[in-house]
């Protein structure tokens, strides 16, 4: 006898298991509601932490440093609640603080998710076999100590290395952002290399190789895929080529703000949607976290400076979205 019908239990009394949430559908719905695609990067530059939050020597080995970083980003999260959809912690800065830094990252990620923010971990993981499976479990499995909603991945050991992450994305409603055309000047050393005698650069071949998995991870509500790609805002022409190869993949766009790209450039790979241009998130870290006016010991002054920088980015990107 089926356990669902055991004894006198009625069929309609059995709780229905909800399907896993879909990362892209959830994220795009929130972005449409907010009217802008801003993602705030969490990069704890110790020398730029405002005096209001500094403790002890601020050396990485000082236990008070991790506490200072946590206090700062706790305050940042409180000011981001309801204003942005995504935060992107860069794991390297937290690793530099040792075990205390990783513990801080765990707590900040849990707090952010509790506030309704999507946590995209910038870890650029890429490895083979059981090691890739270990990374996928460590970040994307439900109940993991450092559980996040999405992660950045490096595909240059081969497309097979992405398989464990794709499986977790399917099983648990997670998001993936695969490096394709990045914003750093040296990215051209390899990403622009033409393959053989063709006119196809490596970044475009990588994008094309992701098409099948991207299609399999498309959401039923928005049509956007939970397998996204990293495309720098400083490479607008490349963004168009990646979009042709991956019409339904969300873009993670670094390079806006402090790296020199403007709002309209950052949206070059986006396309019209119900609420304006859509198709990804645009990251800004230093310009929002560390405006000069925020280097203060006064709480109200810091809050005002931070909010001004945040409002500026939201307004610029929101106007670019609406202009189409």
N, C-alpha and C positions, 0 to 999 in steps of 0.2 A: 504493500500500500504506500502511496506517495505520502511523505511526511507532511505535505501541505494539507492533506485531507484526513490525517490521523484522527481517530476517535470521533467526537461529535463536532470537531472544529468546522466552522463554516468557511467556505471558500472566500467570501467577501470580507472575512475578518482577518485574513492574512495580510500583513503590511506589504505593500508593493515596494520593491527595491528601486530606488531612484537611479537613473543612469548617471555616469560621471559627468560632471560639468565640462563644458567645452571652453578651453582657454580663450580661443580667438573670439567666439561668440560673446563671452562675458566681457572681455576687454573692449571690443568694438562697441558694444552697447553702452558701456560706461564712457568711452571717449565721445560718442555721439551726444550723450547727456551733458558732458562737461563743455563740449564745443572746442576743445583743443587737444593736441596729442603730446603735451609736455610730459616727459619722464625726468625725474630728478635723480641724478647720480649721487651715490654716497661714497665720496672719496675723502677719507679723513687725513688731510695734510696737517700734520701736527704743528708746523710752524705758522699756519694760518688760522688755527683755532682761536676764536675770539677770547680775550682775557677773561670775560665773564665765565667761561667754562674751564679755563686752564687750572691744572692742579699739579703740585709737585714740580719735578724737573722737566716734565714732558718728554723725557727720553723713552724710547720704546721698552726698555727693560724695567722702567719704574712702574710698579703696579697701579699707581694713581693715574697713569696715562690712559689706560684702558677705561678707567672710570670716567675720566674727563671726556673721552670720545663718546662714551655711552650717554653722558649727561647732555652733550651737544646734540646728538642725533635724536635723543628722546624729545628735546625741545623742537627740533626740526620736524619730527613726525607730527607733533601736536599742531604745528602751523600748516602742515600739508593736508591734514585730514579734510576730506570734502573738496579739496582744491585740485588735486591731481589724481590720476588713476594708477600710476606706476612709480616705484622707486627702484633704483638699480645699484645695489651695493657692489663695490669692486673688492673682491675677496682678498687681493694682494695686500691692501692696506691694513686689513684686519689680521692677516697672517703675520704681518711684520711685528705685531704686538704679542705674538706667542699665543699660548693657550687662553690667556685672558682676553685677547682680541677676538678669538673664535667664539668664546662664550658670549661676548658682547654682541657679535654678529647674530648668533642664535637668538638672543633675547630681542634684538631690534627687529629681526625678521618676523618673529612671532607677534610682536607688538604691531608692526605694520599691517600684517594680515588681519589681526584683530580689529584694526581700524578700517578695514575694507580696502586697503591698498594692495595692489598686486606687487609681489616681490620678484624681480628679475635679477638673478645672481649672475654677475659678470665674472665668470670663472674660466671661460674659453677652454673647457676640457676637451681632450681628444686623445684617445688611447684605444688599445685593441682588446678583444676577448673579454676575459673575466675582469680586467681592470676597468674597462668601459662600463661593464655591468655594475661594478662596485661604485663608480661615480654616479651612475644613474640612480641607484638605490639610495646613495648618501644624500641626494638633494631632491629627488622627485618622488620618492616613495612616501605614502601617507604615514605619518608618525615618526619620520626621520628626525633626528635632533636638529638638523639644519634644513628643515623642509621649506622649499620655496615653490613659487608658481611657475617659474620659467628659468632657463639657463642659457648662457651663450656657449657655443661649441666650435671647435676647430676641426675642419674636415680633412686636413691635409695628410692624415695617415690612411685615408681611404673612406669611401662612403660606408663600408661595412661597420666602421667604428661608431656610426650614428644609430645603428639598429637598436641597442638597448634603450637609448633615449627615446626613439620613436615609439617603442613598445610602451614605455612609461607614459608618454604623452597620450597614447590611445587608451591605456587602461585607467589613467587617473586624471585626465583632463588637464595636462600640463602643456607648457609652451616651450618651444625651442627656437633659438636664433643662431643661425649658422654663419660664420664669417664668409663673406664673398668679396666685397670691395670695401676696404677699410679707409679711414680718413687720414692716417698718418702718411707723411711724404714718402717714406721708404716702402710703402705698400706696392708701388709700381715695380720694384725689383723683381717680384715674382708674379704678382696678380695680373700684371699687364703683359706678361710674356705670351707670345703667340705660340700655339701648339703646332709643332711640325711645320708643314708648309701651308697651313690654313691661316685664315684671318681671324681666328677665334682666340681671344685672350683667355688665360687660365681662369680668371674670375667668372667669365661667362660660361665656361665649360662646367665649373663647379655649380653654378646656378642651375644649368640644364640638368645636371645629374640629380638634383633634388626634386625634380618635377613630380615623379611618381609618388614619393612619400608626402609631398606637399598636397597633392590632390587627395590622397587618402585621409588626410587630417583636416579637410575642409568642414566647416560647421554648417549645420542645417539651417540656422537662423540668419546668418549674415553672409555665408559663402566664403568667408575668410579662413585661411588655414592657420592651424596652430604651429606649423613649421614655418618659421619666419627666417629672415636673413639680415645680416648686418651690412648696411650700405652707407658709407660716409657722406655727410652733407657736402663735403668739399669735392665730391665726384658726381655732380649732377648728370653728366652725360652717361656715365656708367649706370646710374640708377635707372635710366630709361631702358637700357639693354637688359638689366636684371629683371625689370618689370615685365618685359616681353617674354622672358623665359619662365617667370613665375608670376602669373597674373593674379593669383589669389594669396600670395604670401605676404604677411605683415613685414614691414621693414623696421628694423631698429637703426635709427639714424644718429650716429655721433657726429661731432664737428660743429654743431650749432653754438653760437655765442662766442666763448673764449677762443675757439679754434678758427673763427673768422667767417663762418657761413651764416647767411641771414635766414630769416624764416621762410621766405619763398623758395630759396634754393633747397632748403631742407625738405620741402614737400614735393620735389620734382618727381619722385616715384609714386606719389599718391594719385588717387583717381576720384572722380565725383561719387558721392554717396548721398544718403537721405538728408544729412545735416551739413553738407559741404565736403571738401576734400577729406579722404580717409585712406587708410592703408598702412598705418604704422604708428610708431612713437618716436619722438625727437628728444634726445637726451641733452640735458645741460647739468653740469656739476658745479664747477668753480664759480661761474658767474652768479649763481643763486646762493650757494653756500657761503661764499667768502667775498661779498662786496666790501669795498674799502670802508664804507660807513658802518659796517657791522663789527669792525674791530674795536670793540668797546667793552667797558665793564658794567655798563648800565643796561638793565634788562629791557626797559621800554625802548631805549635807543636801538638795541640789537633787534628787537621784534620789528620795529618800524623799518629798519634798513633791510632786514630779510624779506619782509612783506613787499617792500618796494621792488626789490629784485625779482621776486616771484611773480608779482603782478605784471611787471614789464614783459617777462617771457610769455606768460599766459596771454596777455593782450596781443603781442606780436604774432604768436602762433595762431591764436584764435582769429585774428583778422585775415591771416593768410588762408586759413581753412575756409572761412566764409567767402573770400574773394574768388576761390576756385581757380 
